[in-house]
Amino acid sequence: MSRYHLNRFLFDLKMKPDTLSRARTDLDKALSDYDLSADEVAALKSKDPRQLRPLGAHGMLSLYLMRLDPEFDDNIYWTQK
């Protein structure tokens, strides 16, 4: 399990528009840039932030997984850095 890479991916979803765009287009390819366990990849693909906490993801960063769904683009929370 690589907590660093899991949290790094979530942080990059927050801060790097390119990471978000790539993850929306091809999640598998975007995740391949990070050293993640099979459990972490499965949890990320589920797009359910609650599955990330037991794997060591920071609670606030876990929420950024929801950005993969374009429906949440208009949420004011995402515009705050």
Wavefront OBJ file of the C-alpha trace (Angstrom):
o trace
v 0.000 0.000 0.000
v 1.381 3.411 -0.937
v -0.379 6.126 1.009
v 1.888 8.756 -0.477
v 0.959 7.947 -4.080
v -2.719 7.623 -3.238
v -2.753 11.036 -1.598
v -0.531 12.470 -4.335
v -3.033 11.437 -7.002
v -5.904 12.998 -5.048
v -3.881 16.184 -4.493
v -3.068 16.322 -8.202
v -6.789 16.011 -8.999
v -7.258 19.092 -6.863
v -4.371 21.209 -8.103
v -3.534 20.095 -11.643
v -6.187 20.566 -14.321
v -4.167 18.303 -16.630
v -4.380 15.405 -14.167
v -8.120 15.873 -13.845
v -8.573 15.975 -17.616
v -6.447 12.864 -18.159
v -8.227 10.974 -15.385
v -11.632 11.807 -16.854
v -10.488 10.677 -20.295
v -8.607 7.503 -19.322
v -8.490 6.746 -15.607
v -6.334 3.638 -16.034
v -3.671 5.586 -17.883
v -3.739 8.431 -15.369
v -3.394 6.005 -12.455
v -0.444 4.275 -14.113
v 1.677 7.343 -13.315
v 1.370 6.526 -9.596
v 2.665 3.546 -7.615
v -0.695 2.255 -6.362
v -1.744 -1.115 -4.995
v -4.553 -3.102 -6.598
v -6.820 -2.198 -3.653
v -6.093 1.494 -4.112
v -6.789 1.327 -7.841
v -10.070 -0.516 -7.221
v -11.119 2.052 -4.617
v -10.292 4.935 -6.945
v -12.190 3.321 -9.810
v -15.227 2.940 -7.562
v -15.301 6.762 -7.362
v -16.516 6.417 -3.769
v -14.418 8.569 -1.401
v -15.497 6.445 1.576
v -13.491 3.507 0.225
v -10.264 5.525 0.283
v -10.055 6.350 4.007
v -9.268 2.771 5.161
v -6.410 2.746 2.645
v -4.795 5.832 4.179
v -6.218 8.643 2.068
v -6.628 11.982 3.799
v -10.307 12.677 4.482
v -10.409 16.043 2.724
v -8.370 14.863 -0.263
v -10.673 11.862 -0.665
v -13.478 14.200 -1.654
v -11.571 15.295 -4.743
v -12.268 11.890 -6.242
v -15.770 13.214 -6.891
v -14.279 15.661 -9.408
v -14.035 12.778 -11.863
v -17.783 13.158 -12.349
v -18.444 16.266 -14.511
v -21.762 16.703 -12.681
v -19.807 18.188 -9.775
v -18.003 20.842 -11.865
v -20.296 23.622 -10.715
v -19.748 22.911 -7.026
v -18.158 25.992 -5.430
v -15.999 23.757 -3.248
v -13.803 22.813 -6.220
v -12.916 26.428 -6.984
v -11.292 26.871 -3.582
v -7.615 26.012 -3.290
l 1 2 3 4 5 6 7 8 9 10 11 12 13 14 15 16 17 18 19 20 21 22 23 24 25 26 27 28 29 30 31 32 33 34 35 36 37 38 39 40 41 42 43 44 45 46 47 48 49 50 51 52 53 54 55 56 57 58 59 60 61 62 63 64 65 66 67 68 69 70 71 72 73 74 75 76 77 78 79 80 81
